[in-house]
Amino acid sequence: MTNPLIGMPQGLEWLVILAIVVLVFGAAKLPDLARSSGQALRIFKTETKSLRDDDDDAKTPEQREIEARNEAQREVGHDASGEVLRERRDDTTA
């Protein structure tokens, strides 16, 4: 049995929360608050997307080739033996 005090707010509780927010921030400031929250969320999404794209760009051609080869082997089913596939790299030039 779940505790009814813990969980998402229901209908009347949302109204109480909204009334408290209006009292704290004032009705005139709510559109500005919503707009700035939306802008912050949009900036956060674009930054996380650019970080993921930068990680893909930072890979060397050799790393991309190894990943593509491993992916192709997984699709064909050659990697079913469980053995670890590794390629020898020369890291002395890095």
Secondary structure as the mmCIF struct_conf table of DSSP 4:
data_model
#
loop_
_struct_conf.conf_type_id
_struct_conf.id
_struct_conf.beg_label_comp_id
_struct_conf.beg_label_asym_id
_struct_conf.beg_label_seq_id
_struct_conf.end_label_comp_id
_struct_conf.end_label_asym_id
_struct_conf.end_label_seq_id
TURN_TY1_P TURN_TY1_P1 PRO A 4 LEU A 5
BEND BEND1 ILE A 6 GLY A 7
HELX_RH_AL_P HELX_RH_AL_P1 GLY A 11 PHE A 25
TURN_TY1_P TURN_TY1_P2 ALA A 27 LYS A 29
HELX_RH_AL_P HELX_RH_AL_P2 LEU A 30 ASP A 57
TURN_TY1_P TURN_TY1_P3 ALA A 58 ALA A 58
BEND BEND2 LYS A 59 LYS A 59
HELX_RH_AL_P HELX_RH_AL_P3 PRO A 61 VAL A 76
TURN_TY1_P TURN_TY1_P4 GLY A 77 GLY A 77
HELX_RH_3T_P HELX_RH_3T_P1 HIS A 78 SER A 81
HELX_LH_PP_P HELX_LH_PP_P1 GLU A 83 LEU A 85
HELX_RH_3T_P HELX_RH_3T_P2 ASP A 91 THR A 93
#
